[in-house]
């Protein structure tokens, strides 16, 4: 199963991001969906047209449309438990004790794949407006038979 990971769109969903996520079986948006104007600008609708969508709320998602979006989500695909939140520093569960194999976060705009204590931590980076000199990225998570592997996809250097 292939899961698309995206974060920090801030109201901008690039065609390159949609192309990179096309064909995924599920998509996870790790927060900061909308723009400074307080609108989602169709980001969630466009992603949901590609595949079933799970979304968490980011620290900038404060407008009325975001109130129903949870701050965390827990999912399981092919025997792999996934915990999603926006700010990794606010992780309030012990992933190992909870049986979580993958933690997906956003917020920093820095793409990162790291395994610590047997847990895969994935930050797909930012797919929205470029921040500083960071690349514009998304990620894909492949899960099968209780195992997970992730890859970062650079959309713009």
PAZAPA-4460 file (N, C-alpha, C; in steps of 0.05 Angstrom, whole numbers, plus 32768, in hexadecimal, padded with zeros to 4 digits):
% residues 157
    n_x    n_y    n_z   ca_x   ca_y   ca_z    c_x    c_y    c_z   seq   type   mol
   8011   7FE8   8000   8000   8000   8000   8012   8019   8000     1      X     A
   800A   802C   7FF0   801A   8045   7FEE   800A   805C   7FF9     2      X     A
   8016   806A   800D   8009   8080   801A   8018   809A   8014     3      X     A
   800A   80AD   800A   8016   80C7   8004   8017   80D9   801D     4      X     A
   802D   80E6   8021   8030   80F8   8039   8036   8114   802F     5      X     A
   8027   8127   803A   802A   8143   8032   8025   8154   804B     6      X     A
   8032   816B   804C   802E   817D   8063   8034   819A   805A     7      X     A
   802B   81AC   806B   8032   81C8   8068   802D   81D3   804C     8      X     A
   8015   81CE   8042   800E   81D9   8028   8007   81F7   802A     9      X     A
   7FFE   8200   8041   7FF8   821C   8046   7FE7   8228   802F    10      X     A
   7FD3   8219   8026   7FC1   8223   8011   7FCB   821F   7FF5    11      X     A
   7FE2   8214   7FF1   7FED   8210   7FD6   7FF1   81F3   7FD0    12      X     A
   7FE2   81E8   7FBE   7FE6   81CC   7FB6   7FF1   81CC   7F9A    13      X     A
   800A   81C7   7F98   8018   81C7   7F7E   8010   81B0   7F6C    14      X     A
   800F   81B3   7F52   8009   819D   7F40   801E   8186   7F43    15      X     A
   8037   818E   7F49   804B   817A   7F4D   8046   8168   7F65    16      X     A
   803A   8173   7F7A   8032   8164   7F91   801C   8150   7F8A    17      X     A
   8008   815A   7F7C   7FF2   8148   7F74   7FFD   8131   7F63    18      X     A
   800F   8137   7F50   801A   8122   7F3F   802A   810E   7F50    19      X     A
   8039   8117   7F63   8049   8105   7F74   8037   80F3   7F85    20      X     A
   801F   80FD   7F8D   800D   80EE   7F9E   7FF9   80DD   7F8E    21      X     A
   7FF7   80E1   7F74   7FE5   80D2   7F64   7FEC   80B4   7F66    22      X     A
   7FD8   80A4   7F68   7FDC   8087   7F69   7FDF   807C   7F85    23      X     A
   7FDF   808E   7F99   7FE1   8085   7FB5   7FC6   8079   7FBD    24      X     A
   7FC8   8066   7FD0   7FB0   8059   7FDA   7FA3   806A   7FF0    25      X     A
   7FB2   807B   7FFD   7FA8   808C   8012   7FBB   80A4   8013    26      X     A
   7FB1   80BB   801D   7FC2   80D3   8020   7FBF   80DD   803C    27      X     A
   7FD5   80E6   8048   7FD5   80F3   8062   7FE0   810F   8060    28      X     A
   7FD1   8122   806A   7FDA   813E   806B   7FE1   8144   8088    29      X     A
   7FFA   814B   808D   8003   814F   80A9   8001   816C   80B2    30      X     A
   7FED   817B   80A9   7FE7   8195   80B4   7FF3   81AD   80A6    31      X     A
   7FE9   81C5   80AF   7FED   81DE   80A2   7FE4   81DD   8085    32      X     A
   7FCA   81D8   8083   7FBC   81D4   806A   7FB7   81EE   805C    33      X     A
   7FAC   8201   806B   7FA2   821A   805F   7FB5   8231   805C    34      X     A
   7FAB   8247   8052   7FBB   825E   804D   7FB8   8273   8063    35      X     A
   7FC8   8288   8062   7FC6   829D   8075   7FAB   82AB   8075    36      X     A
   7F9D   82A9   805E   7F82   82B5   805D   7F6E   82A4   806C    37      X     A
   7F76   828D   8076   7F64   827C   8085   7F54   8269   8074    38      X     A
   7F5B   8266   805B   7F4C   8254   804A   7F5D   823C   8042    39      X     A
   7F4F   8225   803E   7F5D   820D   8036   7F64   820D   8018    40      X     A
   7F57   821F   8009   7F5C   8222   7FED   7F5A   8208   7FDD    41      X     A
   7F48   81F6   7FE6   7F43   81DD   7FD7   7F58   81C8   7FDA    42      X     A
   7F6B   81CB   7FEC   7F81   81B8   7FEF   7F75   819C   7FF6    43      X     A
   7F64   819B   800A   7F59   8182   8014   7F48   8175   7FFE    44      X     A
   7F38   8185   7FF0   7F27   817A   7FDC   7F37   816D   7FC5    45      X     A
   7F4D   817A   7FBD   7F5D   8170   7FA8   7F6C   8156   7FB0    46      X     A
   7F75   8155   7FC9   7F82   813D   7FD2   7F6E   8126   7FD5    47      X     A
   7F56   812C   7FDF   7F42   8117   7FE3   7F38   810C   7FC8    48      X     A
   7F3C   811B   7FB3   7F35   8111   7F98   7F48   80FC   7F8E    49      X     A
   7F60   80FC   7F9A   7F75   80E8   7F92   7F72   80CE   7FA1    50      X     A
   7F6B   80CF   7FBB   7F6B   80B7   7FCC   7F5D   80BE   7FE6    51      X     A
   7F55   80AA   7FF5   7F4B   80B0   8010   7F5F   80C0   8020    52      X     A
   7F56   80D3   8030   7F67   80E7   803C   7F64   80E8   805A    53      X     A
   7F7A   80E9   8068   7F7B   80EE   8085   7F8A   8108   8089    54      X     A
   7F7F   811A   809A   7F8A   8134   809E   7F8C   813A   80BB    55      X     A
   7FA2   8147   80C3   7FA4   8153   80DE   7FA7   8171   80DC    56      X     A
   7FA0   817E   80F1   7FA1   819B   80F2   7FBC   81A5   80FA    57      X     A
   7FC5   81BA   80ED   7FDF   81C6   80F3   7FDB   81DF   8104    58      X     A
   7FF0   81EA   810E   7FEF   8202   811F   7FE4   821A   8110    59      X     A
   7FE5   821B   80F5   7FDB   8231   80E6   7FBE   822D   80DC    60      X     A
   7FB3   8215   80E1   7F98   820F   80D8   7F84   8217   80ED    61      X     A
   7F7E   8231   80EE   7F6D   823C   8104   7F52   8246   80FB    62      X     A
   7F4D   8247   80E1   7F34   8252   80D7   7F1D   823E   80DC    63      X     A
   7F05   8247   80D8   7EED   8237   80DE   7EED   821C   80D0    64      X     A
   7EF7   821B   80B7   7EF6   8202   80A8   7F08   81ED   80B5    65      X     A
   7F1B   81F5   80C5   7F2E   81E2   80D1   7F25   81D7   80ED    66      X     A
   7F11   81E3   80F8   7F09   81DB   8114   7F03   81BE   8117    67      X     A
   7EF8   81B1   8103   7EF0   8195   8105   7F08   8182   80FF    68      X     A
   7F1E   818C   80F8   7F35   817B   80F1   7F45   8175   810B    69      X     A
   7F4A   815B   8110   7F58   8154   8129   7F76   815C   8128    70      X     A
   7F82   815D   8140   7F9E   8164   8142   7FB0   814B   813D    71      X     A
   7FA5   8134   8142   7FB4   811B   813D   7FA2   8106   8130    72      X     A
   7FAE   80F2   8124   7FA0   80DC   8118   7FB0   80C3   811C    73      X     A
   7FA2   80AD   8120   7FAF   8093   8121   7FA2   8080   810C    74      X     A
   7FB3   8074   80FC   7FAB   8064   80E6   7FBA   8049   80E7    75      X     A
   7FAF   8036   80D8   7FBE   801D   80D5   7FB9   8013   80B9    76      X     A
   7FCF   800C   80AB   7FCE   8001   8090   7FE1   7FEA   808F    77      X     A
   7FD8   7FD3   8085   7FE8   7FBB   8081   7FF8   7FB4   809A    78      X     A
   7FEC   7FB7   80B1   7FFA   7FB0   80CA   800D   7FC5   80D5    79      X     A
   800D   7FDD   80C9   801F   7FF2   80D2   800E   8008   80DE    80      X     A
   8013   800E   80F8   8005   8024   8106   8014   803E   8101    81      X     A
   8005   8053   80FA   8010   806D   80F3   8003   8082   8105    82      X     A
   8013   8093   8111   8009   80A9   8121   8010   80C3   8112    83      X     A
   7FFD   80D5   810F   8001   80EE   8100   7FFB   8105   8112    84      X     A
   800D   8119   8111   8009   8132   811F   8019   8148   8110    85      X     A
   8014   8161   8116   8022   8176   8107   803D   817C   8113    86      X     A
   803F   8180   812D   8058   8188   8139   8063   8171   8149    87      X     A
   8079   8166   813F   8085   814F   814C   808C   8153   8169    88      X     A
   8093   816B   8171   809A   8172   818D   8081   816F   819F    89      X     A
   806A   816D   8194   8051   816A   81A4   8048   814D   81A4    90      X     A
   8059   813A   819D   8052   811E   819D   804C   8116   81BA    91      X     A
   8033   810E   81BF   8029   8108   81DA   8026   80EB   81E0    92      X     A
   802F   80DA   81CD   802D   80BD   81D2   8049   80B1   81CF    93      X     A
   804D   809B   81DD   8066   808C   81D9   8061   8079   81C2    94      X     A
   806C   807F   81AA   8066   806E   8193   806B   8050   8197    95      X     A
   8081   804A   81A3   8087   802D   81A8   8072   8020   81B9    96      X     A
   806A   802D   81CF   8056   8022   81E2   803B   8020   81D4    97      X     A
   8035   8032   81C2   801B   8033   81B4   801B   8020   819B    98      X     A
   8031   8014   8195   8032   8002   817E   8034   8011   8164    99      X     A
   803C   802A   8165   803F   803B   814D   8059   8034   8140   100      X     A
   8059   8031   8126   8071   802B   8117   807B   8043   8107   101      X     A
   8068   8056   8101   806F   806E   80F1   8062   8086   80FE   102      X     A
   8072   809B   8101   8067   80B5   810A   806B   80C9   80F3   103      X     A
   8055   80D5   80EB   8055   80E9   80D5   8050   8104   80E1   104      X     A
   8061   8118   80DB   805D   8133   80E4   8064   8147   80CE   105      X     A
   8060   8160   80D4   8066   8175   80C1   8073   818C   80D1   106      X     A
   806A   81A4   80CC   8071   81BC   80DA   808C   81C9   80D4   107      X     A
   80A1   81B9   80D4   80BC   81C5   80D1   80C3   81CD   80B5   108      X     A
   80B4   81C2   80A1   80B9   81C6   8085   80D2   81B8   807C   109      X     A
   80DF   81A9   808E   80F8   819B   8087   80F1   817D   8083   110      X     A
   80F5   8173   806A   80F0   8157   8065   8103   8146   8075   111      X     A
   80F9   8130   8080   8109   811F   8091   80FE   8103   8092   112      X     A
   8110   80EF   808F   810B   80D3   8094   811F   80CA   80A9   113      X     A
   8115   80C0   80BF   8128   80B8   80D4   811B   80A1   80E4   114      X     A
   812B   808D   80EA   8122   8077   80FA   8130   8079   8115   115      X     A
   8120   807A   812A   812A   807C   8146   811C   8067   8157   116      X     A
   812B   8057   8164   8120   8043   8176   810B   8032   8168   117      X     A
   8110   802C   814E   80FE   801B   813F   80E6   8028   8133   118      X     A
   80E3   8042   8138   80CC   8052   812E   80D5   8063   8116   119      X     A
   80C6   8062   8100   80CC   8073   80E9   80BE   808D   80EC   120      X     A
   80CE   80A3   80EC   80C3   80BE   80EE   80C5   80CA   80D2   121      X     A
   80AF   80D4   80C8   80AE   80E0   80AD   80A3   80FC   80AE   122      X     A
   80B2   810F   80A4   80A8   812A   80A0   80AA   812E   8082   123      X     A
   8093   8130   8074   8094   8132   8057   809E   814E   804D   124      X     A
   80A4   8160   8060   80AD   817A   8059   8095   818C   8052   125      X     A
   809A   81A0   8042   8085   81B3   803A   8080   81B0   801C   126      X     A
   8066   81AD   8015   805E   81AD   7FF9   8053   81C7   7FF0   127      X     A
   8051   81DA   8002   8045   81F4   7FFC   805A   8209   7FF5   128      X     A
   8055   8222   7FFD   8068   8237   7FF7   8084   8231   8002   129      X     A
   8098   8236   7FF3   80B3   8230   7FFB   80BB   8241   8014   130      X     A
   80C8   8235   8027   80D2   8243   803E   80F0   8242   803E   131      X     A
   80FC   8258   8042   8119   825A   8043   8125   824D   8029   132      X     A
   8139   823C   802C   8144   822F   8015   813E   8211   8016   133      X     A
   8129   820A   8024   8121   81EE   8026   8114   81E4   800C   134      X     A
   8118   81CA   8006   810A   81C0   7FEE   80EC   81BD   7FF2   135      X     A
   80DE   81BB   7FDD   80C1   81B7   7FDD   80BD   8198   7FD9   136      X     A
   80B1   818B   7FED   80B0   816E   7FEC   8096   8162   7FF6   137      X     A
   8092   8149   7FEF   807D   8137   7FFA   808C   811D   8000   138      X     A
   807D   8109   800A   8089   80EF   800F   8075   80D9   8008   139      X     A
   807F   80C1   8005   806E   80AA   8002   8077   8095   8017   140      X     A
   8063   8088   8022   8068   8073   8036   805D   805A   802A   141      X     A
   806D   8046   8028   8065   802C   801D   8063   8019   8035   142      X     A
   804B   800C   8038   8047   7FFA   804E   803D   7FDF   8043   143      X     A
   8048   7FCA   804F   803F   7FAF   8047   8048   7F9C   805D   144      X     A
   8037   7F8A   8064   803D   7F74   8077   804B   7F7E   8090   145      X     A
   8041   7F93   809C   804C   7F9D   80B5   8066   7FAD   80B2   146      X     A
   806E   7FB3   809B   8087   7FC3   8097   8080   7FDD   8088   147      X     A
   8091   7FF1   808D   808E   800B   8080   80A8   8016   8077   148      X     A
   80A8   8022   8060   80BF   8030   8055   80B6   804A   8048   149      X     A
   80C5   805F   804B   80BD   8079   8040   80D2   8084   802D   150      X     A
   80C9   8095   801C   80DA   80A3   8009   80D1   80C0   8007   151      X     A
   80E4   80D2   8006   80DF   80EF   8001   80DF   80F4   7FE4   152      X     A
   80CD   8106   7FDB   80CC   810D   7FBF   80CF   812B   7FBD   153      X     A
   80E4   8134   7FB0   80E9   8150   7FAD   80DA   815B   7F95   154      X     A
   80CA   816F   7F99   80BA   817B   7F83   80C9   8192   7F77   155      X     A
   80D6   81A2   7F88   80E6   81B9   7F7F   80FF   81BB   7F92   156      X     A
   8116   81BE   7F86   812F   81C1   7F95   8130   81DC   7FA2   157      X     A
***
